[in-house]
């Protein structure tokens, strides 16, 4: 995620890289990285993002008060880490 021209790693999640391919439990490959990228773009389009540092190199970011990392976990687009587990 890029916020105000700087790269931000979201706290509480492990998301696939933009070019990563994932495999379903049925063995079907799908472009999970592109899906996360597209979902983030859709989510942040025209919205103000507010981020706050949570741990070394990780930030908690919100759009309209909603936690972006938690939304990605809820949608099945990222793995929960730490408090999100």
Backbone as a chain_set.jsonl record, in Angstrom:
{"seq": "XXXXXXXXXXXXXXXXXXXXXXXXXXXXXXXXXXXXXXXXXXXXXXXXXXXXXXXXXXXXXXXXXXXXXXXXXXXXXXXXXXXXX", "coords": {"N": [[0.86, -1.17, 0.0], [0.58, 2.209, -0.843], [0.896, 5.249, 0.68], [0.532, 8.628, 0.716], [2.795, 8.824, -0.924], [4.617, 7.047, 0.184], [5.684, 3.72, 0.942], [3.679, 1.439, 2.699], [3.378, -1.055, 5.105], [0.832, -3.151, 6.115], [-0.355, -3.584, 9.375], [-0.988, -6.532, 11.264], [-1.678, -8.35, 9.298], [-0.929, -10.765, 6.7], [-0.383, -10.442, 3.497], [-0.691, -11.479, 0.05], [1.908, -11.002, -2.442], [1.822, -8.614, -5.144], [2.121, -9.89, -7.671], [1.683, -12.518, -7.111], [0.531, -15.931, -7.288], [-2.047, -17.983, -6.111], [-3.314, -21.102, -4.781], [-6.342, -22.857, -4.785], [-8.18, -24.957, -2.453], [-9.099, -26.96, -4.015], [-7.175, -27.202, -5.867], [-6.989, -25.371, -7.922], [-5.451, -22.704, -9.617], [-5.213, -19.204, -8.935], [-5.086, -15.633, -9.418], [-4.17, -14.317, -6.778], [-2.654, -12.211, -5.686], [-3.042, -10.079, -7.496], [-5.769, -9.779, -7.16], [-5.965, -8.879, -4.499], [-4.578, -6.452, -4.781], [-6.287, -5.115, -6.612], [-8.624, -5.002, -5.075], [-7.778, -3.378, -2.957], [-7.245, -0.999, -4.369], [-9.828, -0.361, -5.24], [-11.088, -0.018, -2.792], [-9.759, 2.205, -1.661], [-10.136, 4.247, -3.455], [-10.563, 7.57, -3.989], [-10.86, 8.048, -1.292], [-9.816, 9.166, 1.961], [-6.947, 8.064, 3.615], [-5.945, 7.078, 6.805], [-3.182, 6.49, 8.705], [-1.426, 4.853, 11.362], [1.515, 4.235, 13.222], [2.185, 0.933, 14.416], [3.916, -1.159, 15.017], [7.382, -1.986, 14.523], [7.976, -0.965, 11.326], [5.372, -1.5, 10.544], [1.977, -0.513, 10.042], [-1.229, 0.575, 11.214], [-3.917, 1.081, 9.249], [-6.677, 3.06, 8.225], [-9.806, 3.579, 6.546], [-12.323, 5.823, 6.38], [-12.732, 5.214, 9.052], [-12.702, 2.453, 9.061], [-10.815, -0.479, 9.476], [-8.354, -1.356, 7.302], [-6.72, -3.676, 7.059], [-8.16, -5.57, 8.608], [-10.483, -5.702, 7.053], [-9.481, -6.891, 4.7], [-8.741, -9.399, 5.693], [-11.244, -10.364, 6.5], [-12.467, -10.601, 4.009], [-11.092, -12.72, 3.026], [-8.722, -12.296, 1.725], [-6.296, -11.92, 2.856], [-4.012, -13.21, 5.304], [-4.57, -13.552, 8.764], [-2.672, -12.119, 11.399], [-1.067, -11.903, 14.595], [-2.998, -9.84, 16.683], [-5.287, -10.06, 15.09], [-5.787, -12.721, 14.803]], "CA": [[0.0, 0.0, 0.0], [1.342, 3.456, -0.881], [0.144, 6.323, 1.309], [1.286, 9.889, 0.64], [4.066, 8.597, -1.6], [5.51, 6.12, 0.895], [5.194, 2.344, 1.057], [3.198, 1.108, 4.039], [3.007, -2.455, 5.352], [-0.307, -3.166, 7.023], [-0.22, -4.328, 10.619], [-1.974, -7.553, 11.58], [-2.009, -9.244, 8.187], [0.064, -11.227, 5.74], [-1.081, -10.415, 2.206], [0.149, -11.933, -1.061], [2.55, -10.0, -3.287], [0.975, -8.232, -6.284], [2.205, -10.848, -8.766], [1.6, -13.886, -6.583], [-0.57, -16.823, -7.639], [-2.408, -18.887, -5.023], [-4.021, -22.307, -5.204], [-7.498, -23.181, -3.953], [-8.115, -26.302, -1.882], [-9.409, -27.882, -5.112], [-6.015, -27.248, -6.748], [-7.094, -24.385, -9.001], [-4.633, -21.502, -9.426], [-5.891, -17.932, -9.151], [-4.169, -14.506, -9.2], [-4.541, -13.736, -5.491], [-1.979, -10.929, -5.509], [-3.751, -9.077, -8.309], [-7.094, -9.582, -6.548], [-5.767, -8.011, -3.335], [-4.225, -5.136, -5.311], [-7.494, -4.514, -7.172], [-9.536, -4.732, -3.955], [-7.254, -2.198, -2.263], [-7.473, 0.169, -5.227], [-11.258, -0.066, -5.189], [-11.394, 0.413, -1.436], [-9.189, 3.508, -1.334], [-10.426, 5.229, -4.505], [-11.22, 8.799, -3.559], [-11.013, 8.106, 0.167], [-8.643, 9.534, 2.741], [-6.415, 6.986, 4.44], [-5.262, 7.52, 8.008], [-2.333, 5.399, 9.217], [-0.657, 5.107, 12.588], [2.481, 3.163, 13.488], [1.8, -0.044, 15.432], [5.12, -1.923, 15.353], [8.469, -1.635, 13.611], [7.701, -1.16, 9.909], [3.966, -1.864, 10.307], [1.039, 0.531, 10.425], [-2.66, 0.308, 11.191], [-4.499, 2.077, 8.349], [-8.137, 3.06, 8.187], [-10.543, 4.393, 5.593], [-13.623, 6.126, 6.987], [-12.787, 4.527, 10.339], [-12.638, 0.994, 8.915], [-9.473, -1.044, 9.441], [-8.11, -1.979, 5.993], [-6.21, -5.032, 7.263], [-9.273, -6.414, 9.059], [-11.365, -5.912, 5.905], [-8.857, -7.865, 3.806], [-8.848, -10.711, 6.346], [-12.654, -10.747, 6.432], [-12.752, -10.972, 2.62], [-10.29, -13.888, 2.669], [-7.638, -11.867, 0.836], [-5.053, -11.825, 3.631], [-3.972, -14.068, 6.5], [-4.516, -12.831, 10.028], [-1.496, -12.268, 12.253], [-1.161, -11.194, 15.868], [-4.31, -9.582, 17.276], [-6.376, -10.436, 14.182], [-6.033, -14.157, 14.892]], "C": [[0.903, 1.227, 0.0], [0.443, 4.571, -0.36], [1.02, 7.568, 1.316], [2.692, 9.677, 0.078], [5.033, 7.673, -0.894], [4.853, 4.749, 1.02], [4.832, 2.055, 2.509], [2.874, -0.378, 4.086], [1.919, -2.454, 6.409], [-0.066, -4.096, 8.208], [-1.323, -5.366, 10.722], [-2.315, -8.512, 10.467], [-0.756, -9.693, 7.437], [-0.683, -11.352, 4.415], [-0.133, -10.909, 1.112], [0.758, -10.759, -1.812], [1.697, -9.771, -4.527], [0.993, -9.257, -7.417], [2.031, -12.299, -8.355], [0.362, -14.633, -7.076], [-0.8, -17.759, -6.467], [-3.165, -20.079, -5.593], [-5.171, -22.574, -4.241], [-7.323, -24.585, -3.377], [-8.421, -27.36, -2.941], [-8.259, -27.957, -6.127], [-6.044, -26.269, -7.913], [-6.286, -23.135, -8.68], [-5.473, -20.252, -9.701], [-4.947, -16.794, -8.779], [-4.499, -13.741, -7.912], [-3.893, -12.364, -5.264], [-2.669, -9.811, -6.268], [-5.113, -8.769, -7.706], [-6.991, -8.662, -5.342], [-5.461, -6.59, -3.799], [-5.479, -4.418, -5.82], [-8.494, -4.144, -6.074], [-9.081, -3.489, -3.19], [-7.503, -0.936, -3.077], [-8.932, 0.598, -5.175], [-11.638, 0.535, -3.837], [-10.939, 1.846, -1.169], [-9.492, 4.592, -2.359], [-11.19, 6.421, -3.94], [-11.394, 8.951, -2.062], [-9.702, 8.524, 0.828], [-8.223, 8.382, 3.638], [-5.679, 7.602, 5.622], [-4.492, 6.323, 8.553], [-1.643, 5.835, 10.493], [0.288, 3.945, 12.815], [1.99, 2.251, 14.605], [3.002, -0.836, 15.926], [6.166, -1.538, 14.32], [8.108, -1.986, 12.164], [6.268, -1.499, 9.562], [3.045, -0.754, 10.805], [-0.397, 0.031, 10.348], [-3.28, 1.43, 10.363], [-6.001, 1.908, 8.283], [-8.641, 3.957, 7.06], [-11.931, 4.588, 6.194], [-13.814, 5.358, 8.295], [-12.699, 3.023, 10.276], [-11.192, 0.532, 8.736], [-9.266, -1.818, 8.133], [-7.635, -3.42, 6.139], [-7.317, -5.989, 7.679], [-10.24, -6.694, 7.912], [-10.791, -6.95, 4.946], [-8.913, -9.274, 4.388], [-10.284, -11.224, 6.227], [-13.04, -11.23, 5.032], [-11.962, -12.2, 2.162], [-9.122, -13.571, 1.757], [-6.298, -11.706, 1.543], [-5.168, -12.771, 4.819], [-3.843, -13.189, 7.732], [-3.224, -13.142, 10.765], [-1.758, -11.521, 13.556], [-2.582, -11.074, 16.387], [-5.473, -10.015, 16.404], [-6.679, -11.925, 14.242], [-7.044, -14.375, 15.972]], "O": [[1.876, 1.286, 0.751], [-0.64, 4.806, -0.895], [2.124, 7.555, 1.861], [3.657, 10.278, 0.55], [6.172, 7.528, -1.337], [3.638, 4.633, 1.181], [5.583, 2.384, 3.427], [2.181, -0.898, 3.212], [2.061, -1.837, 7.464], [0.367, -5.238, 8.051], [-2.459, -5.117, 10.318], [-3.148, -9.4, 10.65], [0.31, -9.085, 7.531], [-1.507, -12.249, 4.234], [1.084, -10.773, 1.234], [0.203, -9.661, -1.823], [0.928, -10.649, -4.918], [-0.035, -9.468, -8.062], [2.214, -13.205, -9.167], [-0.706, -14.048, -7.257], [0.157, -18.274, -5.889], [-3.6, -20.062, -6.744], [-4.994, -22.524, -3.024], [-6.414, -25.313, -3.775], [-8.047, -28.523, -2.785], [-8.348, -28.679, -7.12], [-5.195, -26.343, -8.802], [-6.419, -22.569, -7.595], [-6.33, -20.247, -10.585], [-4.091, -16.968, -7.912], [-5.047, -12.64, -7.965], [-4.523, -11.463, -4.709], [-2.856, -8.717, -5.736], [-5.563, -7.624, -7.739], [-7.82, -7.769, -5.167], [-6.021, -5.63, -3.269], [-5.706, -3.253, -5.496], [-9.133, -3.094, -6.14], [-9.9, -2.648, -2.819], [-7.927, 0.083, -2.532], [-9.231, 1.788, -5.078], [-12.418, 1.485, -3.765], [-11.652, 2.615, -0.524], [-9.134, 5.75, -2.146], [-12.321, 6.287, -3.473], [-12.025, 9.908, -1.612], [-8.618, 8.261, 0.308], [-9.05, 7.795, 4.336], [-4.889, 8.532, 5.46], [-5.072, 5.272, 8.828], [-1.32, 7.007, 10.686], [-0.092, 2.79, 12.623], [1.451, 2.716, 15.609], [3.099, -1.148, 17.113], [5.862, -0.841, 13.352], [7.954, -3.159, 11.823], [5.966, -1.764, 8.399], [3.292, -0.137, 11.841], [-0.732, -0.822, 9.526], [-3.181, 2.6, 10.732], [-6.531, 0.797, 8.284], [-8.005, 4.94, 6.678], [-12.629, 3.616, 6.481], [-14.917, 4.91, 8.607], [-12.627, 2.365, 11.314], [-10.446, 1.094, 7.935], [-9.935, -2.823, 7.893], [-8.102, -4.298, 5.414], [-7.403, -7.101, 7.158], [-10.763, -7.802, 7.804], [-11.525, -7.795, 4.434], [-9.11, -10.24, 3.65], [-10.506, -12.387, 5.891], [-13.842, -12.153, 4.886], [-12.141, -12.668, 1.038], [-8.588, -14.458, 1.091], [-5.288, -11.394, 0.913], [-6.265, -13.091, 5.278], [-3.101, -12.207, 7.738], [-2.745, -14.276, 10.758], [-2.583, -10.609, 13.6], [-3.29, -12.072, 16.518], [-6.549, -10.311, 16.924], [-7.734, -12.352, 13.773], [-7.422, -15.515, 16.242]]}, "num_chains": 1, "name": "protein.A"}
